Amino acid sequence: MSGSGRTDDGHGRLGSTLSGLAVAVGCVLFLGGFAWGAVVYKPYTVPTESMTPTVNAGDRVLAQRVDGGEVHRGDVVVFKDPAWGDMPMVKRVVGIGGDRIACCEKGSRLTVNGKPIEEPYLQTKGLASVENFTADVPKGQLFLLGDERSNSLDSRFHLDDPGQGSVPRSAVQARVDAIAWPMNGMVERPKAFAALPGGVSVPGPLKLQISAVVAGVVLILGGVAYGPIAARSGRNRRGQGGRVPVGAR
């Protein structure tokens, strides 16, 4: 009897230790994932319909804090430039320093350095701009357009400004990685820009952060649930062990 008790106690102590360890690791992953996300990302509410259908007015987005030098063609960025107004704006980068942006060639497509760009994200399918334009992007600048080209006050409306409507890379505050509300998922990098020199940017660590938070929740719930399950199992074993056979009386 005494040997059996020691074995049960040993199993109980081991289970309790593992349960506590699971909860501790889960808390680290859960809180660490949120803390990491708070450092890397910043939430923004999109004020206008200029990025429809990629991002709609009122959508809550998660934007990775990046330096302007990390921005590539195709990125959807949050920026603030005095010439555009006093509030942060969200647009898509279609040209970087040294690019010649023009529209529209046959098929109503945008061209970057003479290369036609397929833009499946546009609200007006197959129509890159309602008006023709040409712009040479100065070094260190970005040319930005909205995905709703028929209703977007973007670089086309600042062509007479210095830099032909472009903004400095330093004006960029963050790069949109995902739409948090409604939960429409990650914002994809356009394949058409990947073929140009420099390619497209690499998505941020958002998926890894979410995985850490989810794993933390699973470990915490598993560790907390182990206690009642183990206690019930122990009571069942003790109840079965306490029965005395009739012949032994």
C-alpha positions in Angstrom: 0.0 0.0 0.0 2.8 2.4 1.0 4.7 1.8 -2.3 1.5 2.5 -4.3 1.0 5.8 -2.5 4.5 6.9 -3.2 4.1 6.1 -6.9 0.8 8.1 -7.0 2.4 11.0 -5.2 5.3 10.9 -7.6 3.1 11.0 -10.6 1.1 13.8 -9.0 4.1 15.9 -8.3 5.4 15.3 -11.9 2.1 16.2 -13.4 1.8 19.3 -11.3 5.3 20.4 -12.3 4.6 19.8 -16.0 1.2 21.6 -15.7 2.9 24.7 -14.1 5.6 24.6 -16.7 3.1 24.6 -19.5 1.2 27.5 -18.0 4.5 29.5 -17.5 5.7 28.8 -21.0 2.2 29.7 -22.3 2.2 33.0 -20.5 5.7 33.8 -21.9 4.5 33.1 -25.5 1.2 34.8 -25.1 2.5 38.0 -23.5 5.7 37.9 -25.6 3.7 37.7 -28.8 1.6 40.7 -27.9 4.6 42.7 -26.7 6.5 41.9 -29.9 3.6 42.9 -32.0 3.2 46.2 -30.1 6.8 47.0 -30.8 6.8 46.0 -34.5 3.2 47.0 -35.6 1.0 50.0 -35.2 -2.8 50.0 -35.8 -4.3 52.6 -38.2 -7.9 53.3 -39.2 -8.2 54.0 -42.9 -10.1 57.3 -43.4 -11.1 57.2 -47.1 -12.2 54.9 -49.9 -9.1 55.6 -52.1 -7.6 52.1 -51.4 -10.8 50.2 -52.2 -11.1 47.2 -52.7 -7.8 46.4 -50.9 -8.6 48.4 -47.9 -12.0 50.1 -47.3 -12.8 53.2 -45.4 -13.1 52.5 -41.7 -11.0 49.3 -41.9 -8.5 48.8 -39.1 -5.1 47.8 -40.4 -1.8 46.6 -38.9 1.1 48.4 -40.3 4.7 47.4 -39.7 7.0 50.2 -38.5 9.6 50.5 -41.2 12.2 52.9 -42.4 11.5 54.6 -45.7 14.5 52.9 -47.2 12.9 49.5 -46.7 9.9 50.4 -49.0 9.6 48.6 -52.3 7.2 49.0 -55.3 3.8 47.5 -54.6 3.9 48.2 -50.9 0.8 49.8 -49.3 2.2 52.4 -46.9 1.1 54.9 -44.3 2.8 58.2 -44.8 2.4 61.9 -43.8 3.5 64.8 -46.0 2.6 68.4 -45.5 1.8 68.9 -49.2 -0.9 66.2 -48.9 -2.5 67.3 -45.6 -2.1 67.0 -41.9 -3.3 63.4 -41.4 -1.6 60.1 -42.2 -2.6 58.7 -45.6 -2.6 55.2 -47.1 -1.5 54.6 -50.7 0.3 52.1 -52.8 3.9 52.7 -54.0 4.1 52.2 -57.8 7.4 54.0 -58.4 10.7 54.6 -56.6 13.6 57.0 -57.3 14.8 56.8 -60.9 11.5 55.3 -62.3 9.5 56.7 -65.1 5.8 56.2 -64.4 3.3 56.6 -67.3 -0.3 55.8 -68.1 -1.9 54.6 -70.1 -0.5 52.3 -72.8 -2.7 50.1 -74.9 -4.9 48.1 -72.6 -5.1 51.1 -70.1 -2.2 49.7 -68.0 0.3 51.6 -65.9 3.9 51.3 -67.1 7.1 51.5 -65.0 10.2 52.2 -67.1 8.2 51.1 -70.1 7.1 47.8 -68.6 3.3 47.3 -68.4 2.1 46.4 -64.9 -0.8 44.1 -64.2 -2.8 45.4 -61.3 -5.4 42.9 -60.2 -6.1 44.9 -57.0 -7.7 47.8 -58.8 -11.3 48.8 -58.1 -11.8 49.7 -61.8 -10.5 46.5 -63.4 -8.3 47.1 -66.4 -8.3 50.9 -66.0 -5.1 52.2 -64.4 -6.1 55.9 -64.6 -8.9 57.9 -65.9 -6.4 60.5 -67.2 -3.1 60.0 -68.9 0.1 61.2 -67.2 3.8 60.8 -67.1 6.2 61.4 -64.1 9.9 61.0 -63.4 10.5 60.0 -59.8 13.5 61.8 -58.2 16.0 59.9 -56.2 14.9 59.2 -52.6 11.2 59.8 -53.5 8.2 57.5 -53.9 5.3 57.8 -56.4 2.0 56.8 -54.8 -1.4 55.8 -56.2 -4.7 54.6 -54.6 -6.3 51.4 -55.8 -9.5 53.2 -56.4 -8.0 55.2 -59.3 -11.2 57.0 -60.3 -11.6 58.5 -56.8 -8.1 58.9 -55.3 -6.3 62.1 -54.5 -2.8 60.7 -55.1 0.5 61.6 -56.8 -1.4 62.3 -60.1 -3.0 65.3 -58.4 0.3 66.7 -57.3 2.2 66.4 -60.6 2.8 70.2 -60.6 4.4 70.1 -57.1 8.2 69.7 -56.7 9.1 66.1 -57.4 6.1 65.6 -59.8 3.8 64.3 -57.1 6.3 62.1 -55.3 6.9 62.1 -51.6 10.2 61.6 -49.7 10.9 58.1 -48.4 11.3 59.8 -45.0 7.5 60.6 -45.0 6.7 56.8 -44.7 5.7 55.8 -41.2 4.7 52.2 -41.7 3.9 49.5 -44.3 0.5 47.8 -44.1 0.8 44.0 -43.6 -2.8 43.0 -42.7 -6.3 44.1 -42.3 -7.2 43.4 -38.6 -10.9 44.5 -38.8 -12.7 43.2 -40.5 -10.4 40.2 -40.5 -9.5 40.1 -44.2 -6.0 38.7 -43.6 -2.7 39.6 -45.1 -2.1 42.2 -47.8 -0.4 40.5 -50.7 2.7 41.8 -52.5 1.8 42.3 -56.2 3.5 39.7 -58.5 4.0 42.2 -61.3 6.4 44.4 -59.3 8.4 41.3 -58.3 9.9 41.1 -61.8 11.3 44.6 -61.6 14.8 45.4 -60.2 14.7 45.3 -56.4 11.7 43.0 -56.3 9.0 43.3 -53.6 9.3 43.5 -49.8 9.2 40.6 -47.5 6.1 40.4 -45.2 6.7 41.2 -41.5 6.7 38.8 -38.6 2.9 39.0 -38.0 2.1 35.4 -38.7 4.9 34.3 -36.3 3.6 36.6 -33.6 0.0 35.3 -34.0 1.4 31.7 -33.8 3.2 32.5 -30.6 0.0 34.0 -29.1 -2.1 31.0 -30.2 0.5 28.5 -28.9 0.5 30.4 -25.6 -3.3 30.1 -25.2 -3.2 26.4 -25.9 -0.4 25.8 -23.4 -2.2 27.9 -20.7 -5.5 26.2 -21.2 -3.9 22.7 -21.3 -1.9 23.4 -18.1 -4.9 24.8 -16.2 -7.1 21.9 -17.4 -4.6 19.3 -16.3 -5.2 19.9 -12.6 -9.0 19.0 -12.4 -8.4 16.1 -14.8 -5.5 14.7 -12.8 -7.5 15.2 -9.5 -10.5 13.3 -10.9 -8.2 10.5 -12.2 -6.5 10.3 -8.8 -9.8 10.0 -7.0 -10.9 7.2 -9.3 -7.7 5.3 -8.7 -8.0 5.7 -4.9 -11.6 4.6 -5.0 -10.7 1.5 -6.9 -7.7 0.7 -4.7 -9.8 1.1 -1.5 -12.2 -1.8 -2.2 -11.6 -4.8 0.0 -12.4 -8.2 -1.5 -15.1 -10.2 0.5 -12.8 -13.2 0.9 -10.2 -11.0 2.7 -12.5 -10.0 5.6 
